[in-house]
Amino acid sequence: MGEYLIEGGVPISGTIRASGNKNAALPCIAAAILSEETVVLRNIPDIEDVQVMLEVFTALGGRVERPGNGVIRLLPSGIKTSEIPSEQAKKIRASILFAGPLLARTGRVVLPPPGGDVIGRRRLDTHFLALTELGAKVRTSGNFVFSARVLKGADIFLDEASVTGTENAVMAAVLAKGKTILTNAAGEPHVQDLCRMLVSMGASIEGIGSNVLVITGVKKLSGTDFEIGADFMEVGSFIGLAAVTGGDLHIEGTRPADLRPAKIAFGKLGIVWAEEGGIIHVPARQPLAVNCDLGGMIPKIDDAPWPGFPPDLTSIITVVATQVEGTVLIHEKMFESRMFFVDKLIAMGARIVLCDPHRAVVSGPAKLHGSELHSPDVRAGMAMIIAAMCAEGKSVIRNVYQIERGYENLVERLSSLGARISKS
């Protein structure tokens, strides 16, 4: 699995370029199945989750070419089978994103239970609701089996604003007969990227970025050449890392509008940054201090579906809060196991009270010391890196496979900024 060796107490400084958004890359790879023509995707991060999705695409009969750095060419014309291989499905939750496009293309999908991060219960019900409303039948026999002779547009109200549930519904609906109205849809930047890619292929989608999508089915989709946006989760991670190590950092290739919810949350901890075009500048040695609510009340940072604070940055901002003067309440509303990693931070010296599976009170600044850590998931793993880099002494982080599922060439990129990090 590998491990990272980190020596803390060193500010990171310099310039780094944001990777492409992995949460956009994964559904866009699946969406290529909806066409018989070549699909070129650009700004694709070189990470484990992308590799697994490409393995599924290939196992289904498609071909993958890599003409350049960050560019993949998908040739879906050879896709015949509708059975997603179990070995890949259990590695990644995003394997379920093949259900919608395969159903639209072949009328049948066999999906083994998807894997992914263990951060609490992650329902599949929204996927089933949307696809059955479009005319699919679903049965379970160890695997999930979807079938539909014809997909027909429908007026669908999702039971929750699920990102992958929305993406599956949209990918199935673009080739369904008639109009689909999708209400309580997710509007995250990666959902918007998927919708824009589909429009570039000839789909008819209105309301992109809102919670109501209107999709008018078309007979077929063409190929496309599409560039996905920057990974704002990665950008948020680098902002937090620069702030707590006191470094001066420029992040290129960003979409600052995607960081607006995060900017409010980081601002509660006294962290600011400047924006110029696609460049974000985090200044050095910021006076980190909690900005209390009116009346001197302790502020709360809580996650929510877009346009709320992204749940994938909750682990990051929890670590950052340990280095900020004052007290803040972190409320993780969406996943009941994400906050359990804080016991490792407490062992490093963090002053955190875990009130329950969803809430933690963080008081800082705390002097952290190096420790031996185990990464439970992508974001908690990155949070541990941040903790190790602002701690005194050396730390070891194991199970870094989980981190590398979501962060591209992390050791090399952080080393270029002066971080003392290596992999063994």
ZIZIQUI-V368041 format. One record per residue. N is the residue number from 1. BURIAL is + if it has 24 or more other C-alpha atoms within 12 Angstrom, else -. Layout:
# ZIZIQUI-V368041
n->[N/N]
burial->[BURIAL/BURIAL]
This chain:
# ZIZIQUI-V368041
n->[1/2/3/4/5/6/7/8/9/10/11/12/13/14/15/16/17/18/19/20/21/22/23/24/25/26/27/28/29/30/31/32/33/34/35/36/37/38/39/40/41/42/43/44/45/46/47/48/49/50/51/52/53/54/55/56/57/58/59/60/61/62/63/64/65/66/67/68/69/70/71/72/73/74/75/76/77/78/79/80/81/82/83/84/85/86/87/88/89/90/91/92/93/94/95/96/97/98/99/100/101/102/103/104/105/106/107/108/109/110/111/112/113/114/115/116/117/118/119/120/121/122/123/124/125/126/127/128/129/130/131/132/133/134/135/136/137/138/139/140/141/142/143/144/145/146/147/148/149/150/151/152/153/154/155/156/157/158/159/160/161/162/163/164/165/166/167/168/169/170/171/172/173/174/175/176/177/178/179/180/181/182/183/184/185/186/187/188/189/190/191/192/193/194/195/196/197/198/199/200/201/202/203/204/205/206/207/208/209/210/211/212/213/214/215/216/217/218/219/220/221/222/223/224/225/226/227/228/229/230/231/232/233/234/235/236/237/238/239/240/241/242/243/244/245/246/247/248/249/250/251/252/253/254/255/256/257/258/259/260/261/262/263/264/265/266/267/268/269/270/271/272/273/274/275/276/277/278/279/280/281/282/283/284/285/286/287/288/289/290/291/292/293/294/295/296/297/298/299/300/301/302/303/304/305/306/307/308/309/310/311/312/313/314/315/316/317/318/319/320/321/322/323/324/325/326/327/328/329/330/331/332/333/334/335/336/337/338/339/340/341/342/343/344/345/346/347/348/349/350/351/352/353/354/355/356/357/358/359/360/361/362/363/364/365/366/367/368/369/370/371/372/373/374/375/376/377/378/379/380/381/382/383/384/385/386/387/388/389/390/391/392/393/394/395/396/397/398/399/400/401/402/403/404/405/406/407/408/409/410/411/412/413/414/415/416/417/418/419/420/421/422/423/424]
burial->[-/-/+/+/+/+/+/+/+/+/+/+/+/+/+/+/+/+/+/+/+/+/+/+/+/+/+/+/+/+/+/+/+/+/+/+/+/+/+/+/+/+/+/+/+/+/+/+/+/+/+/+/+/+/+/+/+/+/+/+/+/+/+/+/-/-/-/-/-/+/+/+/+/+/+/+/+/-/+/-/+/+/+/+/+/+/-/+/+/+/+/+/+/+/+/+/+/+/+/+/+/+/+/+/+/+/+/+/+/+/+/+/+/+/+/+/+/+/+/-/-/+/+/+/-/+/+/+/+/+/+/+/+/+/+/+/+/+/-/-/-/-/-/+/+/+/+/+/-/+/+/+/+/+/+/+/+/+/-/+/+/+/+/+/+/+/+/+/+/+/+/+/+/+/+/+/-/-/+/+/+/+/+/+/+/+/+/+/+/+/+/+/+/+/+/+/+/+/+/+/+/+/+/+/+/+/+/+/+/+/+/+/+/+/+/+/+/+/-/+/+/+/+/+/+/+/+/+/+/+/+/+/+/+/+/+/+/+/+/+/+/+/+/+/+/+/+/+/+/+/+/+/+/+/+/+/-/+/+/-/+/+/+/+/+/+/+/+/+/+/+/+/+/-/-/-/-/-/+/+/+/+/+/+/-/+/-/+/+/+/+/-/-/-/-/-/-/-/+/+/+/+/+/+/+/+/+/+/+/+/+/+/+/+/+/+/+/+/+/+/+/+/+/+/+/+/+/+/+/+/+/+/+/+/+/-/+/+/+/+/+/+/+/+/+/+/-/+/+/+/+/+/+/+/-/-/+/+/+/+/+/+/+/+/+/+/+/+/+/+/+/+/+/+/+/+/+/+/+/+/+/+/+/+/+/+/+/+/+/+/+/-/-/+/+/+/+/+/+/+/+/+/+/+/+/+/+/+/+/+/+/-/+/+/+/-/+/+/+/+/+/+/+/-]
